[in-house]
C-alpha cells in the first residue's frame, strides 16, 4: 500500500509540472488571465503534490516513542496546507480578474493551440481523478483523496476556461476575466469542502456512521454485560477505537480474553479500517450465587477449594469448604492460610458470615512412578470386585491400573452403574469402596474410580 501511494504521488508531480509549464507558456503568449490563473493553480498544485508525496511517505512510518499513534495525521496536515494554498491563489486570481473587468477587459488572442491545450488538460485531469481516486479509496489516504479532489476542480475550471475562450473568440473580451472568477470560486468551493473534512479529522471527530455501527456490533458479542466507553479517532487511513466493556467477574481469564478477541473482530467488521483497543472491567452480577462468590474469592487468593457447602440460617450465611494446601506446611502455617481465606470470604459475603474450613494436604503435582507388576494388579482388582459386590450400585470393575511411587500406590479403575441413578448416589458408592479399599491396603495413597453407565445388551447378548 505504501509503495502504491508513493508511486501515485510521484506520477502526479511529474504530470502537474508538465501541465503547469504548458499553461504558463500559453497564458503569457496570449495574455489570458484565465489560463494564467490555471497556471498559478498548477504551481500551487505542484507544491501541493510535493507536499502530498512527503506526507504519504511520513504517514507510512511506524509508530515510535514520540509518536505512539503513528504518523497518519501528517496526511491531514498536508491536506489542510493544500487547502490554504488554494484559497490564497483564488484570492489573487479574483483580485486580478476584477481589476481587468473594471478596466474594461483585456485583449486576449485566442488560438487553436490554446483550445487544444485546454482540451488535453481536461482529458489528463479526468484520467488523474480516476486513478488517484481509486488508489485513495483502496489505501484510505486523505492526502491522495485531496489530490484527486484538486484534479476534479482542475477539470471543472479548465472547462470554464475553455468556455471563456470560446466567448472571447465570439467577441466578448470580458469573458476571459469572468471565466477566471468562476474558476477561482470553484476552487474555493472545493477547498472549503476538503478543509472541513480535514479539520474534522484533526479535531478527532468520529467518522460518520462508525459509532453506531461499532456500538451495535460490540453489544451483540456474547459475554458483554454493557458497553461503557466507545471513543473513535481517525489517524490516516485507520480509525482507532477505544472500547471499554463490563464482563461477569466470575469468568476465567481465558474466557475474558476470548470475549475481547470477539469484540475486536466484531468492531473491525462493523467499520472498515477500525483498530480497536479493548478494556474489560469485571462487575458483580445480581444473579451471582454464594457458591460462585466463594470460588471466586478462592481463585483470587490462588487457593484450591472443593466440597463447598452453603447454608442459609435466616439472614445468616454459613459456608463450609475443604481447603487444599501444601502437605509439607506446618499446621500453624496452614492455619494462617485458612484464616486469611475465611477473612476474605467474609469480606465478600459480609462480616457476619460464618466460614469454616477443613484443611487437606494438596496432592503432589508430579509423582515419579512405574507400573505395578501383574500379580499386584490382579490382587488389587480382585479386592475391588469383592468390595464392589457389597455396595450394590457399583458393578463390572475393569481397566484396573496400579502405579508404584515413592509415596505409595496410585490405583485407577473403571466401573459401571445404572444410568438412571443420581450422581450423588453413585459418588457415595464409589467413595464407600475407596474407604474400605484403603483400610484393606494402607499403601494405597490415591484412588480414582471412573463410573460409567451400564451399556445395553447387543442382539448377541454381549454388552455394547
BELJOTA-V670331 format. One record per residue. RES is the residue in one letter. D_CENTER is the distance of its C-alpha to the mean C-alpha in Angstrom with 1 decimal. Layout:
res = {RES;RES}
d_center = {D_CENTER;D_CENTER}
This chain:
res = {X;X;X;X;X;X;X;X;X;X;X;X;X;X;X;X;X;X;X;X;X;X;X;X;X;X;X;X;X;X;X;X;X;X;X;X;X;X;X;X;X;X;X;X;X;X;X;X;X;X;X;X;X;X;X;X;X;X;X;X;X;X;X;X;X;X;X;X;X;X;X;X;X;X;X;X;X;X;X;X;X;X;X;X;X;X;X;X;X;X;X;X;X;X;X;X;X;X;X;X;X;X;X;X;X;X;X;X;X;X;X;X;X;X;X;X;X;X;X;X;X;X;X;X;X;X;X;X;X;X;X;X;X;X;X;X;X;X;X;X;X;X;X;X;X;X;X;X;X;X;X;X;X;X;X;X;X;X;X;X;X;X;X;X;X;X;X;X;X;X;X;X;X;X;X;X;X;X;X;X;X;X;X;X;X;X;X;X;X;X;X;X;X;X;X;X;X;X;X;X;X;X;X;X;X;X;X;X;X;X;X;X;X;X;X;X;X;X;X;X;X;X;X;X;X;X;X;X;X;X;X;X;X;X;X;X;X;X;X;X;X;X;X;X;X;X;X;X;X;X;X;X;X;X;X;X;X;X;X;X;X;X;X;X;X;X;X;X;X;X;X;X;X;X;X;X;X;X;X;X;X;X;X;X;X;X;X;X;X;X;X;X;X;X;X;X;X;X;X;X;X;X;X;X;X;X;X;X;X;X;X;X;X;X;X;X;X;X;X;X;X;X;X;X;X;X;X;X;X;X;X;X;X;X;X;X;X;X;X;X;X;X;X;X;X;X;X;X;X;X;X;X;X;X;X;X;X;X;X;X;X;X;X;X;X;X;X;X;X;X;X;X;X;X;X;X;X;X;X;X;X;X;X;X;X;X;X;X;X;X;X;X;X;X;X;X;X;X;X;X;X;X;X;X;X;X;X;X;X;X;X;X;X;X;X;X;X;X;X;X;X;X;X;X;X;X;X;X;X;X;X;X;X;X;X;X;X;X;X;X;X;X;X;X;X;X;X;X;X;X;X;X;X;X;X;X;X;X;X;X;X;X;X;X}
d_center = {20.9;22.3;25.7;25.9;25.2;27.8;30.4;30.1;30.7;33.7;35.2;35.0;36.8;39.6;40.2;40.1;42.7;45.0;45.0;45.5;48.5;50.0;49.6;51.1;54.1;54.8;54.3;56.7;59.2;59.2;58.7;55.9;53.7;51.2;50.8;50.9;48.1;46.1;47.0;45.9;42.7;42.3;42.8;40.1;37.9;38.8;37.7;34.5;33.7;34.4;32.1;29.4;29.9;29.6;26.5;24.5;25.7;24.6;21.3;20.4;21.1;18.3;17.6;20.5;21.9;23.2;20.3;17.2;15.0;16.8;19.7;18.4;20.4;23.6;23.5;23.7;26.5;28.3;28.1;29.6;32.3;33.2;33.5;35.9;38.0;38.3;39.6;42.0;43.5;43.8;45.8;48.1;48.7;49.4;51.9;53.8;53.9;55.2;57.9;59.0;59.2;61.3;63.6;64.2;61.9;62.0;63.5;61.0;62.2;60.2;60.3;58.8;56.9;55.0;54.2;53.2;50.9;49.1;48.7;47.2;44.9;43.6;43.1;41.2;39.0;38.2;37.1;35.0;33.2;32.3;31.1;29.2;27.6;26.4;24.9;23.3;21.6;20.4;19.2;18.2;20.9;22.4;25.4;26.2;25.9;28.3;30.6;30.7;31.5;34.3;35.7;35.7;37.7;39.9;40.7;41.6;43.7;45.5;46.5;47.9;49.8;51.2;52.4;53.9;55.8;57.1;58.5;60.1;61.7;63.0;64.7;62.2;61.8;59.5;56.9;55.5;54.8;53.4;51.1;49.9;49.1;47.2;45.2;44.4;43.4;41.0;39.5;39.1;37.5;34.9;34.2;33.8;31.1;29.2;29.8;28.5;25.1;25.0;25.9;23.3;20.6;22.4;22.6;18.8;19.5;16.6;16.7;19.0;17.6;13.9;14.3;16.1;14.0;10.6;12.9;14.6;11.8;10.4;14.1;14.8;12.7;15.6;16.0;14.7;17.9;17.0;14.5;16.0;14.2;12.3;12.9;12.3;14.0;14.8;15.4;17.2;15.5;11.9;10.7;9.1;7.9;9.1;8.8;11.6;12.9;16.0;16.8;20.2;21.4;23.4;20.5;20.5;17.8;17.0;16.3;14.1;12.0;11.9;11.0;7.9;6.9;8.2;6.4;2.9;5.7;7.7;6.2;6.1;9.5;10.8;10.9;11.3;10.2;7.2;5.3;3.6;5.8;6.8;10.5;12.6;16.3;19.0;21.8;25.1;25.6;29.0;29.7;29.2;32.4;34.5;34.0;30.2;30.7;33.2;31.1;28.1;30.6;31.9;28.4;27.8;31.1;30.4;33.5;34.4;36.1;37.5;40.2;38.9;41.3;41.0;44.0;44.5;47.9;48.0;45.6;45.3;42.7;43.9;41.7;42.9;41.0;41.5;40.0;39.8;40.4;41.6;45.1;46.5;45.9;48.9;49.4;49.0;45.7;44.4;45.8;43.9;40.6;41.6;42.6;39.3;37.5;40.0;39.5;35.7;36.2;38.6;36.2;33.7;36.4;39.0;41.8;44.3;42.5;44.7;42.9;44.8;43.6;45.3;44.7;44.4;44.1;40.8;41.3;40.9;37.7;39.6;43.3;45.2;47.5;49.3;50.4;53.5;56.6;57.7;60.5;58.2;55.7;58.5;60.0;56.8;56.1;59.6;59.2;55.9;57.6;60.5;58.5;56.3;59.5;60.3;57.0;57.2;53.6;52.6;54.0;53.7;52.7;51.3;49.1;50.5;49.3;50.5;49.1;51.2;49.5;50.9;50.5;51.8;51.2;48.0;48.7;46.5;47.7;46.9;48.9;49.1;49.6;50.0;46.6;47.6;48.0;45.6;43.4;45.1;48.5;47.4;45.8;49.0;51.1;49.0;49.2;53.0;53.4;51.5;53.7;56.9;55.8;54.9;58.2;59.9;58.0;57.3;55.7;52.7;49.8;47.1;47.1;44.3;45.6;43.4;44.8;44.5;45.8;49.2;48.8;51.1;54.2;54.1;57.0;58.8;58.7;56.1;52.8;49.9}
